[in-house]
Structures are given as structure tokens and as C-alpha cells.
Amino acid sequence: MIQAAETRMQSRHRNVLILLWAVGLLLLALTWSHVYVLAQQSRERELAAAERDLSNLTRAAQEHAVRTFRSADQVIRFVQSRYQDLGAKLDLKALTQQGVIDAEIFNQVGIIDAHGIYILANRPITSRLDLSDREHFKVHVDQDNGQLFVSKPVIGRATGKWSIQLTRRINKPDGSFGGVVVLSINPTYFTDFYGALNLGPGGLTALYGDDGIARARRVGNQAEFGSDASRSTLFERLLKERASGSYIQKSVVDSVERMYFYRTLPGYSMVSLAAVDIRFLMQNHEKALQALLLQAGFVSLLILALMVGISRYLGLLRRDAEARKAAQAQIQERTAQLNAVFEISPDGFVSFDQNFRVKFVNPAFRKMTGLGNMALEGMDEIEFSAWLASLCETASRFSGLKALRNSVQGKTASAMETIELKELGKLILQVQLRLSESETVSQILYVRDITHESEVEALKSEFLATAAHELRTPMASIYGFSEVLLTQSNDAELQKEFLGIIHKQSRLMVDILNELLDLARIEARRGKDFNFAEVSLQDLLADLTKAFQCPAGRAPPELEVPAQRIVLHADSGKLRQAVLNVLSNAYKYSAEGGAVQVRVELLQASDQAPRVAIHVIDHGIGMTDEQCGMVFTRFYRADTSGRVPGTGLGMSITKEIVEHHNGSISVMSVQGEGTQVSIYLPVHATAGQVAALELLAS
């Protein structure tokens, strides 16, 4: 018998060690899996941040190029007009001295006659220049497409410098070809501007034509002109008419892998491009990854050390079995003293004897589990674990007493897990196992109902996460554009544009915070700050629709109300806010047009007091049934494209206001056809008014 008991003990010890090391290996796998996920997330964050920065930089470069070309075209058109009036008498040098032609930006402005001879210029012409073979001349000879032509970078024969030639055709009075107005821009004008856009040593900023030839290109501190990138993915995208976008590839010019962002120049066959070297971009990511790998290695060593230590400790426990038996006797005595407490405790307790069979079940546990008169006493821990697991939802199933006991790491330590019962209102219970060393009790299962705590914590976490996400989006724009203003010199027009964006995003943040405060105030005060009084519904709606500011080009809301005066017991300001939220949504989500109607309907049931329904009807984008079910969820928005402004809190506030008026609100919608939001409120009236209203409803 003694030998059999020893064999059983050795087998149990071996099984515990196997389980212990299995758990340790699982922890190691989870640790390195977590490292992999964090590394991927870090890389994605770096790429996303770079894409946002490149988008802003290309916008600035796009605006710079468009303004330059427009300014140049204005000069060309002016010279074209003056030449058609004055002919060879046109004095371009005088125009330059008068400031009409900006010599600091434009290398040279001149006239090429119908034979390709450079006959007039704002700078001295020292010899006869024949430009008839130049592309910027030949493109205008056979046809007049009315477009400004922007040439590839060439060495100017008049100036001897790199230049981009901008030309327009000159027509004679009979419409025949009379020559070309040509304006030269030094491409360094663009590359110098790109130098202010710090993209690192391998960063690239360029201005390309749709032919794939760079008009100006800057890589790090090196300026280049005329590079051929026609085989790049960029021009495949342009062929698909994508006005802007990003991509990652190796450069066809210098084979450096970069992240690119491009924007086409509206009105010109040109594209502005900015890129950052992936190796430079990933420097912070690589440093963070190295630190993460070091931490993971340290944690892995700790886990291994812990497993070794626990294994040795289990060996010591086995050798000290007799000492534990003495301690168990003392625990048994203390357990007996606590039995009375367990009987009246609101928490559940189940104790087990030394053979791991159920010894005691208190009334609170029976009530929590719906046990009734079913007897658990005498059931072994395997049967008990299976029975309790059968009461649980699959996703939060009880793992069993043995699993809990194996995770206990000390003589008086305890293991804990959370389960959810699928009956009795789906209670969420916190199950904790505590070992005992007495001679009569081996372990105690402690069960506490944490349903309410879990619901509150889940709601709080979801709300905080959603609010933080909504506030982060405008804050990112404010931070980004303010940083551009602080770190870069911009002209007044661009500064005004950036400040406008910052102001708009700040306004959005203020709206979100104000509406959050409204919700918090309504919930905290529970209607105590509502000032209820008799309110004429017709007067309130007439004043609201009259003062409502419709979007440009939209008709005001159509108001349809009964002739009989309807009186509500309401807070006019809060009720006005609720209807205004619904009315604003009707216009926002029917941007393509269509009438917006506000219709009042009096409802009368034989067994209820009269109610009034305020229907707000639009003919906009509509919603699916699933979207209708989410419409009162905080921060939920049916349109996720970003084209429709708003915070996603308006309908939540409206619902709170209506319910504090003892009313209700509903939504009916058909996707693609429109939406009807109905607010139902009790009518406040004297006995005579009730009779009149009932007559009107009949």
C-alpha cells in the first residue's frame, strides 16, 4: 500500500512537471508572438505617419508649382497680346525693368517668329538663334490646341543654362501660325524650394511631366534635371486617372526603395512627387525592434528561470509532505470557525475534502448557479468541474479545479478566473480557488458575482476608446499643419489655408467636447437641469424652421402642422436642440437634394393619453436595417467616408432629451431612398383641450 501511494505521488509529480513546462513553453510562444505583432504594428505606424507627412509635403509642392506656372502663363499671355498689338516694336527689356516680367524667377522671355528665329527677348541677343528644331517650337507649328506647353529641361541657347521652356502659340489675324512666346524658368527654382522639405539623405522630391521626364528632381542635396522615370508605377496610376496616391517601390532611376506620394497639378499635365528612403524611414522602427527583442529575450530568460525554480520548488514540496499535513490540521480548525460566516455570505463558497470531493456548499452558491435542491456533496472535483463548465457559455467556460490548482504558486496563494453562466440572466462570476492545508479541507472555491462591475467596465472602456479615437483624428490635423507653419516658411495664402484647416479641426474638437459634456450633464443630472413649462409645439417648430440655416442651394424645410394648438410640457431649449439635431442630419445625409419635411401628427389611442409625433423626412442616402439599429450609438455615423461633417453624438443626445420628456424616438429608412425620424411626445393639455384634440384626431 505504501509503495502504491508512493507510485501515485511520483506519477502526480511527473504530471505536474509536464504541465508546468507546457505552460512555460506556451508563455514563451506567446511572448515571441507578441513581439512579432508589436514589430508589425510599429512598422505600420511608421509607414502611416510617413504617408501623412508626404501627403502634406506634396500638397505644398503642388501649390508651389501651380502658382509658378500660373504666374508664368500670365506673363506669356500678356507678352502674346502686346506682340500682336505692337509687333517688333515690343520692348521686353522695358517690361522687365518695369517689373511686369520677374527676372529673378524667369530666366528669359522672348518671341520666336514663324521660321523659328529668336527675334525678341528681355535680355540681349548676341547672335542669330535658330530654334526651329526645339520641341517647344515645333509643337505649336501645325496646330493650336490653346494649351500652355511645358518642355523637358534643356540647355537654353540664349542663356546657356538649364531651363524649362513654357510656350504659347502666336496667331496672325487670319489664324495662321505667327510664332511662339517663350518663357524660360530655371529648374533650380523648384529644386531650391524642395530643399526646404527635409526628407532625409535619400529623400526625393520631384516635378514630372506625364511623359515621365523630370522637370526638376532633388535627391538628398543633389539636384537633377531630365531624369527618365516613365517605367515607374506612378505613371501607370496616372493612366488610370488617379489624381493622388501613395506606393512603395524601388526607383527606376537610382534603384533606392522609397515610399512615394504624388499629386497631379490641376490644369497641367504634370505631377508633384515626394518620397522618403525606406531605410531612413525605418531607422526608429529598427531601434525600437532591437529594444523589443532585448526585452523579449530578458523575459524569456525569466520564464525559463521561473520554470526551473518552480520545478525545484515542487520537489521540495514533495519532500515536505509530512510538514504540510500538520499545517492542514490547523487550517481545518480555522475552516470550521469560518463555516458560520460562509452560511450568511453573499458570495459563494464550495469546500473540498482531502480526496477533492465536495464537502460543503453555501446557500449563496446554490442561488447563483440555480442549484436548488440538487446535492453536490460527495461529488469529486472532476464531476464538479464538468457540471460547472456545462452551465457556462462556450467562450468563457470554467477551466476546471485541477487547472486552477496547478496555477497556484504558494501555500496560501490563490488562482482566479472569470466565467459566464448561460442561464439566470447570464451572470458573470469571478471564480477563485484557495488551497487549504488542514486535514479535512483541501481547497475552497470562492465565487463572486461581478456582472454589474463587468458591464460598467466594458461600457467605460468602449466609451473611452471611441472618444479618444474621435478626438485623435482632428488633433492629428491640427498638430501636422501647425508643425508645418512652425517649421517652414510659407506665403500668406498657404498660411491662411493651413490656419483654416486648423480652425476647422479645432471647431470639430470643440463640438465633440461640447456634445460629450451635454451627454454627461444630462446623464449626471438625470433631467434635474431641465426647465419644464408649457410650450406651443407649432410656435416652437415654426421658429426653428424659420431660423434654420439651410445649406447653399437647398430649400428650407417644409413644415406641416395641425391647425389646433398643441401644448407640450417641455424644456423648449432642450426640445429645440433635439429636433434641430434630427433636422441637421436630414440635410447632411441628403446632400444631393430633395425636399426635407417636418410633419406633425396627432396620435390618439383609446387607452392612452394623446401623443404627438414629429416626423422629419428626407430623401437622402438612407440606411440599412443594421445601420438603423446603430443610429443611437455614440460616435456612430452611417456615412464613414468623411464627406458628411459631424461627431456621431447628435442622435445620442436627442434620444436622451426625448426620453427625459417621457417620449420615444424611432427611425425608418430605405437605403438609397431616404429616412424618416419620428419623435413621440405626450401632449400636455387641460380637459377642454383634450376633448378638442380627440375630436381633431378622429
LINWO-V348822 format. One record per run of one state. SS is the DSSP state (h for helix, s for strand, l for the rest). FROM is the first residue (numbers start at 0). LEN is the number of residues. If there is no record, write none. Layout:
ss=SS from=FROM len=LEN
ss=SS from=FROM len=LEN
This chain:
ss=l from=0 len=1
ss=h from=1 len=88
ss=l from=89 len=2
ss=h from=91 len=6
ss=l from=97 len=8
ss=s from=105 len=7
ss=l from=112 len=4
ss=s from=116 len=5
ss=l from=121 len=8
ss=s from=129 len=1
ss=l from=130 len=4
ss=h from=134 len=4
ss=l from=138 len=10
ss=s from=148 len=2
ss=l from=150 len=3
ss=s from=153 len=2
ss=l from=155 len=6
ss=s from=161 len=10
ss=l from=171 len=5
ss=s from=176 len=9
ss=l from=185 len=2
ss=h from=187 len=8
ss=l from=195 len=8
ss=s from=203 len=6
ss=l from=209 len=3
ss=s from=212 len=7
ss=l from=219 len=2
ss=s from=221 len=3
ss=l from=224 len=3
ss=s from=227 len=1
ss=l from=228 len=4
ss=h from=232 len=7
ss=l from=239 len=4
ss=s from=243 len=7
ss=l from=250 len=6
ss=s from=256 len=8
ss=l from=264 len=5
ss=s from=269 len=8
ss=h from=277 len=4
ss=l from=281 len=1
ss=h from=282 len=37
ss=l from=319 len=1
ss=h from=320 len=24
ss=l from=344 len=3
ss=s from=347 len=5
ss=l from=352 len=4
ss=s from=356 len=5
ss=l from=361 len=1
ss=h from=362 len=7
ss=l from=369 len=10
ss=s from=379 len=1
ss=h from=380 len=10
ss=l from=390 len=1
ss=s from=391 len=1
ss=l from=392 len=1
ss=h from=393 len=3
ss=l from=396 len=4
ss=h from=400 len=6
ss=l from=406 len=7
ss=s from=413 len=8
ss=l from=421 len=6
ss=s from=427 len=8
ss=l from=435 len=7
ss=s from=442 len=7
ss=l from=449 len=1
ss=h from=450 len=37
ss=l from=487 len=4
ss=h from=491 len=34
ss=l from=525 len=7
ss=s from=532 len=4
ss=h from=536 len=11
ss=l from=547 len=10
ss=s from=557 len=3
ss=l from=560 len=6
ss=s from=566 len=4
ss=l from=570 len=1
ss=h from=571 len=17
ss=l from=588 len=8
ss=s from=596 len=7
ss=l from=603 len=7
ss=s from=610 len=8
ss=l from=618 len=6
ss=h from=624 len=6
ss=l from=630 len=19
ss=h from=649 len=11
ss=l from=660 len=3
ss=s from=663 len=7
ss=l from=670 len=3
ss=s from=673 len=9
ss=l from=682 len=4
ss=h from=686 len=11
ss=l from=697 len=1
